Amino acid sequence: MENRKFTVTDDLLASKSQRLLNFSIDLLIIYFIEITIGTTIIIIGDLTNSYGASNWVESLSLIESFFFGLIVLFFYYGITEMYFSRTFAKYFTKTIVVKYDGSKPNMKSIVIRTVSRLIPFEPFSFLASDSRGWHDVLSVTYVVKKQEFIERNKLFNLSEETVF
């Protein structure tokens, strides 16, 4: 009997439109988180008559705001993909992040994936002929259509650990 191993094939990869939608939705969520954190700090400062933190938030420069956004981005992608193998946008588009063999990405892959998102123009790298973005290539991960992935994965009788 031949021992076949599961591998991600091109037909399982998320489409460019799904990837663009993932990016757009995640960007809106990250922006919402940033606004929520800033507003919460200001409200708490007003309620407690402690204006140090709220004054700091209100006086952030464009560069400071940018770096604050990068911190939020890092935690958003890092936490959601590390624990769930998908962001909130990927839930919406029914896609998931996996390794080449169909397994869940490890912490190292997710950290590389998340840090790679900081490369300028990286969000649009998946629009090239290859539908994988730089953050996919550098972390050796794939964004796949979840339902098709699960169905194909069942054919290989992999352990439940690799099926999401």
C-alpha atoms as a printed R data frame, in Angstrom:
    type eleno elety resid chain resno       x      y       z
1   ATOM     1    CA   MET     A     1   0.000  0.000   0.000
2   ATOM     2    CA   GLU     A     2   1.332  3.391  -0.976
3   ATOM     3    CA   ASN     A     3   1.768  5.934   1.823
4   ATOM     4    CA   ARG     A     4   0.376  9.190   0.457
5   ATOM     5    CA   LYS     A     5   0.846 12.480   2.261
6   ATOM     6    CA   PHE     A     6  -1.467 15.455   2.070
7   ATOM     7    CA   THR     A     7  -0.127 18.600   0.407
8   ATOM     8    CA   VAL     A     8  -1.777 21.899  -0.374
9   ATOM     9    CA   THR     A     9  -2.473 22.229  -4.089
10  ATOM    10    CA   ASP     A    10  -3.237 25.342  -6.137
11  ATOM    11    CA   ASP     A    11  -6.949 24.523  -6.368
12  ATOM    12    CA   LEU     A    12  -7.226 24.830  -2.563
13  ATOM    13    CA   LEU     A    13  -5.693 28.305  -2.412
14  ATOM    14    CA   ALA     A    14  -7.911 31.268  -1.612
15  ATOM    15    CA   SER     A    15  -8.697 33.458  -4.600
16  ATOM    16    CA   LYS     A    16  -7.234 36.921  -5.070
17  ATOM    17    CA   SER     A    17 -10.627 38.458  -4.368
18  ATOM    18    CA   GLN     A    18 -10.877 36.516  -1.096
19  ATOM    19    CA   ARG     A    19  -7.376 37.679  -0.164
20  ATOM    20    CA   LEU     A    20  -8.230 41.305  -0.977
21  ATOM    21    CA   LEU     A    21 -11.434 41.053   1.037
22  ATOM    22    CA   ASN     A    22  -9.490 39.518   3.952
23  ATOM    23    CA   PHE     A    23  -7.042 42.412   3.847
24  ATOM    24    CA   SER     A    24  -9.781 45.055   3.657
25  ATOM    25    CA   ILE     A    25 -11.889 43.612   6.478
26  ATOM    26    CA   ASP     A    26  -8.869 43.026   8.720
27  ATOM    27    CA   LEU     A    27  -7.674 46.580   8.100
28  ATOM    28    CA   LEU     A    28 -11.075 47.941   9.143
29  ATOM    29    CA   ILE     A    29 -11.073 45.757  12.263
30  ATOM    30    CA   ILE     A    30  -7.558 46.893  13.197
31  ATOM    31    CA   TYR     A    31  -8.592 50.513  12.718
32  ATOM    32    CA   PHE     A    32 -11.692 49.919  14.864
33  ATOM    33    CA   ILE     A    33  -9.533 48.374  17.612
34  ATOM    34    CA   GLU     A    34  -7.174 51.368  17.509
35  ATOM    35    CA   ILE     A    35 -10.057 53.845  17.784
36  ATOM    36    CA   THR     A    36 -11.654 51.813  20.578
37  ATOM    37    CA   ILE     A    37  -8.432 51.695  22.619
38  ATOM    38    CA   GLY     A    38  -7.821 55.416  22.184
39  ATOM    39    CA   THR     A    39 -11.410 56.339  23.010
40  ATOM    40    CA   THR     A    40 -11.426 54.069  26.068
41  ATOM    41    CA   ILE     A    41  -8.251 55.688  27.406
42  ATOM    42    CA   ILE     A    42  -9.743 59.156  26.910
43  ATOM    43    CA   ILE     A    43 -13.048 58.207  28.574
44  ATOM    44    CA   ILE     A    44 -11.295 56.594  31.552
45  ATOM    45    CA   GLY     A    45  -9.115 59.707  31.900
46  ATOM    46    CA   ASP     A    46 -12.186 61.947  31.879
47  ATOM    47    CA   LEU     A    47 -14.055 59.785  34.404
48  ATOM    48    CA   THR     A    48 -11.125 59.571  36.819
49  ATOM    49    CA   ASN     A    49  -9.912 63.147  36.315
50  ATOM    50    CA   SER     A    50  -6.536 61.694  35.379
51  ATOM    51    CA   TYR     A    51  -5.658 63.328  32.118
52  ATOM    52    CA   GLY     A    52  -2.068 62.145  31.613
53  ATOM    53    CA   ALA     A    53  -2.886 59.165  29.388
54  ATOM    54    CA   SER     A    54  -5.820 60.837  27.643
55  ATOM    55    CA   ASN     A    55  -3.697 63.920  26.840
56  ATOM    56    CA   TRP     A    56  -1.008 61.608  25.471
57  ATOM    57    CA   VAL     A    57  -3.553 59.840  23.199
58  ATOM    58    CA   GLU     A    58  -4.975 63.133  21.967
59  ATOM    59    CA   SER     A    59  -1.519 64.526  21.193
60  ATOM    60    CA   LEU     A    60  -0.097 61.544  19.278
61  ATOM    61    CA   SER     A    61   1.759 62.590  16.159
62  ATOM    62    CA   LEU     A    62   1.137 60.924  12.827
63  ATOM    63    CA   ILE     A    63   4.267 58.783  13.245
64  ATOM    64    CA   GLU     A    64   3.304 57.762  16.804
65  ATOM    65    CA   SER     A    65  -0.184 56.850  15.610
66  ATOM    66    CA   PHE     A    66   1.350 54.794  12.823
67  ATOM    67    CA   PHE     A    67   3.537 52.840  15.252
68  ATOM    68    CA   PHE     A    68   0.594 52.325  17.602
69  ATOM    69    CA   GLY     A    69  -1.293 50.886  14.612
70  ATOM    70    CA   LEU     A    70   1.608 48.531  13.886
71  ATOM    71    CA   ILE     A    71   1.493 47.262  17.476
72  ATOM    72    CA   VAL     A    72  -2.242 46.624  17.193
73  ATOM    73    CA   LEU     A    73  -1.699 44.925  13.815
74  ATOM    74    CA   PHE     A    74   1.015 42.685  15.272
75  ATOM    75    CA   PHE     A    75  -1.156 41.561  18.172
76  ATOM    76    CA   TYR     A    76  -4.306 41.194  16.055
77  ATOM    77    CA   TYR     A    77  -2.729 38.952  13.413
78  ATOM    78    CA   GLY     A    78  -0.448 37.188  15.856
79  ATOM    79    CA   ILE     A    79  -3.134 36.234  18.357
80  ATOM    80    CA   THR     A    80  -5.918 35.357  15.926
81  ATOM    81    CA   GLU     A    81  -3.761 33.305  13.578
82  ATOM    82    CA   MET     A    82  -1.799 31.617  16.355
83  ATOM    83    CA   TYR     A    83  -4.876 30.429  18.223
84  ATOM    84    CA   PHE     A    84  -7.464 30.072  15.462
85  ATOM    85    CA   SER     A    85  -5.394 29.832  12.240
86  ATOM    86    CA   ARG     A    86  -7.542 32.621  10.890
87  ATOM    87    CA   THR     A    87  -8.470 36.222  11.437
88  ATOM    88    CA   PHE     A    88 -12.032 37.511  11.710
89  ATOM    89    CA   ALA     A    89 -11.971 38.324   7.999
90  ATOM    90    CA   LYS     A    90 -10.957 34.744   7.208
91  ATOM    91    CA   TYR     A    91 -14.025 33.544   9.137
92  ATOM    92    CA   PHE     A    92 -16.129 35.715   6.853
93  ATOM    93    CA   THR     A    93 -14.460 34.497   3.643
94  ATOM    94    CA   LYS     A    94 -14.300 30.890   4.878
95  ATOM    95    CA   THR     A    95 -10.527 30.640   4.523
96  ATOM    96    CA   ILE     A    96  -7.842 29.358   6.879
97  ATOM    97    CA   VAL     A    97  -4.046 29.436   7.260
98  ATOM    98    CA   VAL     A    98  -2.226 26.082   7.029
99  ATOM    99    CA   LYS     A    99   1.251 24.676   6.449
100 ATOM   100    CA   TYR     A   100   2.123 22.818   3.232
101 ATOM   101    CA   ASP     A   101   1.182 19.466   4.754
102 ATOM   102    CA   GLY     A   102  -2.187 20.741   5.996
103 ATOM   103    CA   SER     A   103  -1.113 21.107   9.610
104 ATOM   104    CA   LYS     A   104  -1.738 24.109  11.796
105 ATOM   105    CA   PRO     A   105   1.085 26.674  11.595
106 ATOM   106    CA   ASN     A   106   3.411 26.783  14.603
107 ATOM   107    CA   MET     A   107   4.296 29.903  16.589
108 ATOM   108    CA   LYS     A   108   7.463 30.538  14.559
109 ATOM   109    CA   SER     A   109   5.508 30.524  11.285
110 ATOM   110    CA   ILE     A   110   2.886 32.886  12.685
111 ATOM   111    CA   VAL     A   111   5.516 35.300  14.033
112 ATOM   112    CA   ILE     A   112   7.319 35.306  10.659
113 ATOM   113    CA   ARG     A   113   3.962 35.735   8.902
114 ATOM   114    CA   THR     A   114   2.995 38.644  11.150
115 ATOM   115    CA   VAL     A   115   6.372 40.437  10.999
116 ATOM   116    CA   SER     A   116   6.425 39.998   7.209
117 ATOM   117    CA   ARG     A   117   3.240 42.049   6.982
118 ATOM   118    CA   LEU     A   118   5.315 45.090   7.977
119 ATOM   119    CA   ILE     A   119   7.185 45.037   4.636
120 ATOM   120    CA   PRO     A   120   6.092 48.069   2.579
121 ATOM   121    CA   PHE     A   121   3.610 47.169  -0.188
122 ATOM   122    CA   GLU     A   122   3.432 43.603   1.157
123 ATOM   123    CA   PRO     A   123  -0.391 43.647   1.423
124 ATOM   124    CA   PHE     A   124  -0.565 43.771  -2.361
125 ATOM   125    CA   SER     A   125   2.069 41.110  -3.034
126 ATOM   126    CA   PHE     A   126  -0.609 38.447  -3.540
127 ATOM   127    CA   LEU     A   127  -1.916 40.364  -6.563
128 ATOM   128    CA   ALA     A   128   1.099 39.206  -8.615
129 ATOM   129    CA   SER     A   129   0.839 36.102 -10.767
130 ATOM   130    CA   ASP     A   130   1.311 33.866  -7.719
131 ATOM   131    CA   SER     A   131  -1.692 34.190  -5.413
132 ATOM   132    CA   ARG     A   132   0.472 33.812  -2.309
133 ATOM   133    CA   GLY     A   133   1.644 36.967  -0.578
134 ATOM   134    CA   TRP     A   134   5.141 37.550   0.718
135 ATOM   135    CA   HIS     A   135   3.949 36.840   4.258
136 ATOM   136    CA   ASP     A   136   2.799 33.409   3.005
137 ATOM   137    CA   VAL     A   137   6.023 32.642   1.152
138 ATOM   138    CA   LEU     A   138   8.356 33.775   3.940
139 ATOM   139    CA   SER     A   139   6.440 31.837   6.615
140 ATOM   140    CA   VAL     A   140   5.828 28.819   4.333
141 ATOM   141    CA   THR     A   141   2.083 29.013   4.959
142 ATOM   142    CA   TYR     A   142  -0.956 28.935   2.690
143 ATOM   143    CA   VAL     A   143  -4.382 30.545   2.866
144 ATOM   144    CA   VAL     A   144  -6.853 27.942   1.661
145 ATOM   145    CA   LYS     A   145 -10.594 27.607   1.219
146 ATOM   146    CA   LYS     A   146 -11.614 25.934   4.454
147 ATOM   147    CA   GLN     A   147 -14.398 23.662   3.217
148 ATOM   148    CA   GLU     A   148 -12.456 22.311   0.252
149 ATOM   149    CA   PHE     A   149  -9.423 21.853   2.492
150 ATOM   150    CA   ILE     A   150 -11.396 19.813   5.044
151 ATOM   151    CA   GLU     A   151 -12.976 17.643   2.349
152 ATOM   152    CA   ARG     A   152  -9.636 16.957   0.655
153 ATOM   153    CA   ASN     A   153  -7.931 16.380   4.010
154 ATOM   154    CA   LYS     A   154 -10.504 13.718   4.937
155 ATOM   155    CA   LEU     A   155  -9.439 11.717   1.904
156 ATOM   156    CA   PHE     A   156  -6.002 11.318   3.426
157 ATOM   157    CA   ASN     A   157  -7.304 10.170   6.837
158 ATOM   158    CA   LEU     A   158  -5.047 12.521   8.732
159 ATOM   159    CA   SER     A   159  -5.294 12.776  12.490
160 ATOM   160    CA   GLU     A   160  -7.803 15.200  13.946
161 ATOM   161    CA   GLU     A   161  -4.884 17.378  15.015
162 ATOM   162    CA   THR     A   162  -4.336 18.534  11.427
163 ATOM   163    CA   VAL     A   163  -8.004 19.023  10.545
164 ATOM   164    CA   PHE     A   164  -9.468 22.350  11.675
